[in-house]
Amino acid sequence: MLLVLAFGCYEPFALDRHDLADLRIVGMSAPEGDFAQARAFVWEGSDAWSESPPAQAWSAPEAGLIALAITDATGATERGELWVEPGHVSPTVEAWSRELTDDGAELSLTLSEAATVHWMAPTGTFDESGAATTTWTGVDAEGKAVAAGVWPVVALWFDGAGGVGWETFDVPVGVSGPFLAQDGRLLPVPASTPEGGATLLATLTQASAVRGFELTGVVADDGTETPAAPCGTADGHWTATDLLERRCGLGETVGARVRLRGEVVP
């Protein structure tokens, strides 16, 4: 399957566009056409993680064209291409909201420029009420409630001139807070964790939940511990987004004692 994000051309997958499943390139981005800044949101399987990430092979076949091939452990391959007009600036997020409901959430984006927004999740159902608003409900296509967990919902946008971006909104289903919020990501933390901005230390422990891990041994970072720096660590802080977007694998991160920065919310 070839994904093309180019001058308004978006070649859809054989899957419903709302479904995050199988091996796929969800989106590619290259700010102002700079190959050195190219990045991708890659997905594999049906969970919010992979044991090891698909291999990525980037190339720039010609000016303005960026190509990516991903290959999983079985040898299956997907390819994507992105055309970017020289110096083009992608739309950016000016505001976003997540209002939780009894069985999901109402989600919305405000972008700096006009763009097409696609909403995706590993499961659940969507009811899109506007160009960049949707309600995600934790009920699958057969009417069965999804498993308890914190489910990722992804908004992908593209403007037809090579400007592409994405945002992840975690939605808790059957899971209570508090959470450590890292932008739109929500990581459950102990009930005793004080609310507000926080830098925490925690051990990434494997779990059967949606995200594949849980935080254990969570304490405030007082500088007495030296955390590990597994894949996904930047500036000394670990982020689960690299695991979700398949730049890292669960096998590279589970067991590590990491530093996490964010805001503790109810």
C-alpha positions in Angstrom: 0.0 0.0 0.0 1.3 3.5 -0.9 0.3 6.5 1.2 0.6 9.8 -0.7 0.4 13.2 1.0 0.9 15.5 -1.9 -0.7 18.8 -3.1 -4.1 17.8 -1.9 -3.8 14.1 -2.9 -4.4 11.6 -0.2 -4.6 8.0 -1.2 -6.7 6.1 1.4 -5.9 2.8 2.8 -8.1 -0.3 2.1 -9.2 0.1 5.8 -11.9 2.5 6.9 -10.0 5.8 7.4 -11.1 5.9 11.1 -9.3 2.6 11.9 -5.8 2.3 13.3 -4.9 -1.2 12.5 -2.3 -3.4 10.7 0.9 -2.0 9.4 0.6 1.5 8.1 2.1 5.0 7.8 -0.5 7.2 9.5 1.2 10.4 8.5 4.5 12.0 7.3 5.7 15.5 8.0 8.7 17.6 6.9 8.5 21.2 8.2 9.1 23.6 5.3 10.2 20.6 3.2 13.3 20.0 5.3 14.3 16.4 4.9 16.5 16.6 8.0 13.3 17.3 10.1 11.2 14.6 8.5 9.2 12.4 10.9 6.4 9.9 10.7 3.6 8.4 12.7 3.9 4.7 12.1 1.4 2.1 13.3 1.5 -1.7 13.6 -1.0 -4.2 14.9 -4.0 -3.2 17.0 -2.4 -2.1 20.3 -0.9 1.3 21.2 2.6 -0.3 21.1 4.8 -2.8 19.3 7.3 -5.2 20.9 9.9 -3.8 18.5 9.3 -0.9 16.1 9.1 -1.4 12.3 12.3 -0.5 10.5 12.2 2.9 8.7 14.1 3.8 5.5 13.9 7.4 4.5 14.9 8.9 1.1 14.6 12.1 -0.9 14.3 11.0 -4.5 14.0 14.5 -5.8 13.6 18.1 -4.7 10.3 18.4 -2.8 9.7 14.7 -2.5 10.3 12.7 0.6 9.8 8.9 0.7 9.5 6.4 3.5 9.4 2.6 3.6 8.6 0.7 6.8 9.1 -3.0 7.3 7.9 -5.1 10.2 9.4 -8.3 11.7 7.6 -10.5 9.2 9.0 -8.6 6.2 5.7 -6.9 5.3 6.4 -3.4 3.9 4.4 -0.2 3.5 5.5 2.9 1.6 4.6 6.6 1.8 5.5 9.7 -0.2 5.2 13.4 0.8 5.5 16.3 -1.6 6.1 19.6 0.1 6.1 23.0 -1.6 9.4 24.8 -0.9 9.3 26.8 2.3 5.7 25.7 3.0 4.6 26.0 6.6 2.2 23.4 8.0 -0.9 24.4 9.9 -0.3 24.2 13.6 -2.6 23.6 16.6 -3.9 26.8 18.1 -6.2 25.1 20.6 -7.7 21.7 21.4 -10.2 20.3 23.8 -11.1 17.0 25.3 -14.4 16.8 27.2 -14.9 13.3 28.8 -18.3 11.7 28.6 -19.6 8.6 30.4 -18.2 6.3 27.6 -15.8 8.4 25.6 -15.0 12.0 24.8 -15.9 15.0 22.7 -12.7 16.2 20.9 -12.0 19.3 18.9 -9.1 21.1 17.2 -8.5 24.7 16.1 -5.8 25.0 13.5 -3.9 28.0 12.3 -4.8 27.4 8.7 -7.5 25.5 6.8 -6.9 21.8 6.6 -8.6 18.4 6.3 -8.8 16.5 9.6 -9.1 12.8 9.8 -9.8 11.1 13.2 -8.5 7.6 13.9 -8.4 5.1 16.8 -7.7 1.4 17.3 -11.3 0.8 18.2 -14.5 2.6 19.2 -16.9 4.6 17.0 -16.8 8.2 15.8 -19.6 10.8 15.3 -18.0 13.8 13.5 -20.0 16.9 14.1 -17.8 19.4 12.3 -14.7 19.8 10.2 -12.4 19.3 13.2 -14.7 18.0 15.9 -15.8 14.5 16.8 -17.3 12.4 19.6 -15.4 9.1 20.2 -17.3 6.4 22.0 -15.7 3.3 23.5 -18.1 1.0 21.8 -16.9 -1.1 18.8 -18.6 -1.6 15.5 -20.6 -4.6 16.9 -21.9 -2.6 19.8 -19.6 -4.1 22.4 -17.9 -1.9 25.0 -14.1 -1.8 24.5 -11.8 -3.0 27.2 -11.0 -0.7 30.1 -7.9 1.3 29.5 -6.7 4.7 28.2 -7.3 4.6 24.4 -5.5 6.8 22.0 -7.5 8.9 19.4 -5.4 10.5 16.7 -6.3 13.6 14.7 -4.3 13.8 11.4 -4.5 17.0 9.3 -3.2 17.9 5.9 -3.6 21.1 3.9 -3.0 19.9 0.3 0.4 21.6 -0.1 2.5 19.2 1.9 1.6 20.6 5.4 0.8 17.6 7.6 0.5 17.2 11.4 -1.1 15.1 14.1 -2.2 15.2 17.7 -3.1 12.4 20.1 -5.9 12.6 22.5 -5.9 9.8 25.2 -9.4 8.9 26.3 -9.8 6.9 29.6 -12.5 4.2 29.5 -13.2 2.5 32.8 -10.1 4.0 34.3 -10.0 6.8 36.9 -7.5 9.5 37.4 -5.3 11.2 38.4 -3.2 11.2 35.3 0.1 12.7 34.3 -0.8 14.7 31.2 1.9 15.0 28.5 0.2 17.2 26.0 -2.8 15.0 24.9 -1.3 11.8 26.5 -2.7 10.6 29.8 -0.6 8.3 32.1 -2.4 7.0 35.2 -0.5 7.8 38.5 -1.3 7.0 42.1 -4.2 8.8 43.8 -1.8 10.4 46.3 0.1 12.3 43.5 -0.3 16.0 44.0 -2.0 17.9 41.2 -0.2 20.5 39.0 3.1 20.6 37.2 5.3 17.7 38.1 8.6 15.8 37.4 8.2 12.2 38.5 10.3 9.1 38.5 8.6 5.8 37.7 9.4 2.2 36.6 7.8 1.1 33.3 6.2 -2.2 34.1 4.7 -4.5 31.5 0.9 -4.8 31.6 -1.8 -6.3 29.5 -3.6 -3.0 29.3 -4.1 -1.1 26.0 -0.8 0.8 26.2 1.3 -2.2 27.2 2.9 -0.7 30.3 2.0 0.9 33.6 3.9 3.3 35.9 4.9 1.7 39.2 7.0 3.0 42.0 5.9 6.6 41.2 7.7 9.3 43.3 8.5 13.0 42.9 11.9 13.5 41.4 14.1 15.0 44.2 17.4 14.5 42.3 18.6 11.6 44.4 18.0 8.9 41.6 19.7 8.7 38.3 17.0 7.6 35.8 17.6 5.4 32.8 17.4 6.9 29.3 15.6 4.3 27.1 14.4 4.9 23.6 12.0 7.8 23.6 14.0 9.9 26.1 14.8 13.5 25.2 16.5 16.0 27.4 16.5 13.5 30.2 12.7 13.0 30.1 10.9 9.9 28.8 7.7 10.2 26.7 5.3 7.5 25.8 4.5 9.2 22.4 7.6 7.6 20.8 6.2 4.2 21.8 2.8 5.0 20.3 4.2 6.3 17.1 6.5 3.3 16.8 9.8 5.0 17.0 10.5 2.8 20.0 9.4 -0.7 21.0 8.0 -2.0 24.3 11.0 -4.4 24.6 13.3 -1.4 24.6 11.5 0.5 27.4 9.9 -1.9 29.8 11.8 -2.3 33.1 13.4 1.1 32.8 13.3 3.6 35.7 12.5 6.8 33.9 11.9 10.5 34.5 8.6 11.9 33.3 7.5 15.6 33.1 4.0 16.8 32.7 1.0 18.0 34.7 -1.0 15.9 37.1 -4.7 16.2 36.4 -7.8 14.6 38.0 
